[in-house]
Amino acid sequence: MEERQIALEVKKVSKRFGQKQANKDVDLTVYRGEIHVVLGENGSGKTTLMNMISGIYFPDSGKIYVNGEETVIRSPKDAYDNKIGMVHQHYKLIELFSAAENIVLGMKDEEKYDINKINNRVSEIASKYGFIIDPKKKVYEMSISEKQTVEIIKVLYRNADLLILDEPTAVLTPQETQKLFDVLRHMKADGKSIILITHKLNEVMEISDRITILRKGEYIATVNTSETNENELTEMMVGKKITLNITRSDPVNPRTRIECKNLCCNSKEGLPVLKNVSFSVNGGEIFGIAGIAGSGQRELLESIAGLQPLTNGEIIFHNPKENRPVTFFHKNLKQIKELAKEHKFHYEDGSEVDLSGLRDSEITKLVNDEKILFNEDEIMNLRDKTPLQIRDLGVKLSFVPEDRLGMGLVGNMNLTDNMMLRSYRKGDSIFVNRKKPKHLAEEIVDELEVVTPGLSSPLRLMSGGNVQKVLVGREISSSPKVLMAAYPVRGLDINSSYLIYNLLNKQKETGTAVIFVGEDLDVLLGLCDRIMVINSGEVTGIVDARNITKQEVGILMTKVLTHDNQQEVTEEGGEANEGQQ
Amino acid sequence: MKVNNEKHNEPLIHLTRRAYMSPWKALGIRGIAIVASLIVSGIVAFILIEKLSANPERIFDFYKCFIDGSFSSEGMAWKFFKNVAILLCIALALTPAFRMRFWNIGAEGQVLMGMLGAIAVAKAGASLPNWLVLILMFLAAVLFGIVWAGIPALFKAFFNTNETLFTLMMNYVATYFVSYMLLVWVPSGNAMGIVNQDTHIGWLPTVIHNYFLIIMAVLILTGILFVYLNYTKHGYEISVVGESNNTARYIGINVKKVILRTMILSGALCGVAGFLMASGLDHSITSTSVNGQGFTAIMVSWLANFNPLIMIATSGLIVFLDMGGSKISEVFDVRGAMPNIIIGIILFFIIGCEFFIRYKINFRKKETVATNSNPEPVPVPVTDNQEANTEESNDEDEMPEIESSDEETNEETDEETNKKEDN
């Protein structure tokens, strides 16, 4: 390695966004003709680092050397001048233009106006590295992978020697990924340097020469791929276990509250994002969902909330009901007698029903007078129900969505109006009643120590943590039977985070089934009773959070399943769990 | 610690969005804008209007024209309030749709269709009692308005078509449909005469003054709409749908239903405006009867930030300037574009000052230009580093926000395309 030339060197680069230190003294060295993976969890600062190399952000401090010379990169154009090009996660193409037109767009090139020449040059580049592309094809007619090809050629057309690809495989099928890797190998052979961002450890092991690991914005290490393994990488990525001081009580009276069976759904692009997801959550427990962002967590919660159409599967909700009268609508006389023998029924005062020695007509009268009661969960299928229908069924389901101001709340409305979002329909009056929501808003501000300029100032003026407190406070206020929270502490400081954990714990103690989607494994392991790990829309394991290590969860998070061995792997997850016990 | 920023030139001016400004300060800025607009328009008028350049002392006449335009006589004042009422009525009609972020720019056509419906009933019902004809005219006008607004709403709700283009195009259809109906009614091609001139069937009765009923009706409508938008469940739903479709779905609002219901209301109110114009003012129709008020009303509604009560003031302002402009052309014997230039200048200032209320202008700080004399920069401890950077953190705060909103729009467009594909 030593004799290879250094293409790019980043030294002690830092970047801060307001309160958040996105990168702190990060180092990175990339050689010519290597594929270098930058690995890290969400929010570890990978994309920020790449954006500084490609000129989108300007570092607060630190230096960037290109081919050994100190270089100031102020804009993407500067980056191109230094032969650095980046392919972003979200493609930036003009749909109505052809591939070639998109590729030359923005170039100060006299040849720009000779479309035939450009087409030829694009084809030339494509054949050199093994791309398959029709330069005349319009972007709107292209598949995702073709669009990606256009983006990569766009960078190559500008003679970039260093390519940065931000999670290029996230949107590709396995076959397309293999094709992309072939192309990357060709480029590497041609002496180009490639920085690849990905979460998928198997891909990392397959394609990369060296790996740099970031964690929470800090540089951890750079290793040679040949000298490491997935376990070691996972440990570096997630870090050593930190003991968090979150109280965790044992589940109270766990009864199945919600059951999901074989949930499947597709993304906007038509790719499957949930594949046969099955699990059940009990009342009185916190059920964690771990996984790399975009593994289907959002779709999973939204499908339960009735916001995401499913292509397959059932969502069974067990609505706890007590003291429901027995009727002949569901059961005939014979069944009632039999069930009574099994001590299933009781009277209003709680004493058990004994039907022996009663005549049929007497029993009939008791039933018709609704004197015989029973406790039994009402079973409901929530599939294909709208949020309103779910509520009308009497299902108390609360949802703290990931997108606080885009979905859970309205930024331009004040606190009171945001409190009403869930409850404004109550009552027959055509007018909204702002008294109760206002009272609730005052209560939440008071109890959760929300810092706000006032009840009547728009929510968007409040800080992220306070906005989140408002959202969680509102969702809890309806005393839900199921509470789903997606990344409820994202962007919150330690104190606010603990406040939210305590709120979730309190809900658990009152018998609510809490579903908690988190990204910090320490928190998931410290807070939850059970954890389901999903990867690329598939369940890779459901484990007991009390008896599992971060590394084991980390491995499940990055494990890739083929459809034949899914069953096997789920069992393996169980074994890992047992092994710990 | 400016080593790395040596070549990093901050832009000379950059803008940041204000989080909040006290109402008094905002009012002050608006006041300054009005004064400035009067001074600038005076200067421009002085240069461009010959009669004014020759007689500088008449500059006060120039300003007086604005007052005289609307309030020189009792008759003029009635006319002023009538004009305000009609413009306000159309703006009221647009407001529910605008609150829903449904850009209905088809009021012109919707009002015209309302007028057509009313006139058709008045013509057909010449032998019926007046009160019955008025009721039928009202119903016909409302129905026509609803149909004209409902068609784009249906397409928006079910096919996610662009409502701006659609409602705009519907205006042209309405204009030519009226032209066609005029040819049917008056085959000679002459202008249509006053309907029922002798019997006054289908004419609003005169109470106190010809315009009194119209003005009162619109005032009542303003109050009702203010309550509807701010204090009812429907109004609340409109706001939520307007702010975020995702939030609306999340809390179980049927977005399609709200779009349709709100546009039906919007179209119905346009129909009411058409009815008032047909039965209370014109008693006739041409293809240009609405005279662009459907578009002016958009400005009225926007200027008032979609608040019906403030719209009384904004429609008043627009009509006041318009009538003042006419007076100027009369007094100073200028024609054509001159009064419009003056009105344009004044509106430019009044609307333009909103920019200063919403944004803060930051100039480049001098220190960033400072150069580093030390050729071999000494490594600086991290803590210093962070301190030095905090002063710039303001600018950088903006960065992730821009980034995130970018992503949001991406997602939105993705969703839209997805919807289209679904359909």
Interface residues (C-beta under 8 A of the other chain):
Chain A: S14 R16 F17 G18 K24 D25 Y57 F58 P59 D60 S61 G62 K63 V72 R74 H90 K268 A305 G306 L307 T386 P387 L388 Q389 I390 R391 F399 P401 D403 G406 M407 G408 L409 V410 G411 N412 M413 D417 M420 L421 R422 Y424 R425 I430 F431 V432 P453 S457 L461
Chain B: M1 N4 E6 K7 H8 A19 Y20 Y231 T232 K233 H234 G235 Y236 S239 V240 E243 S244 N246 T247 R249 Y250 I251 G252 I253 N254 V380 V382 N385 Q386 N389 E392 S393 E396 D397 M399 P400 E407 E408 N410 D414 E415 T417 N418
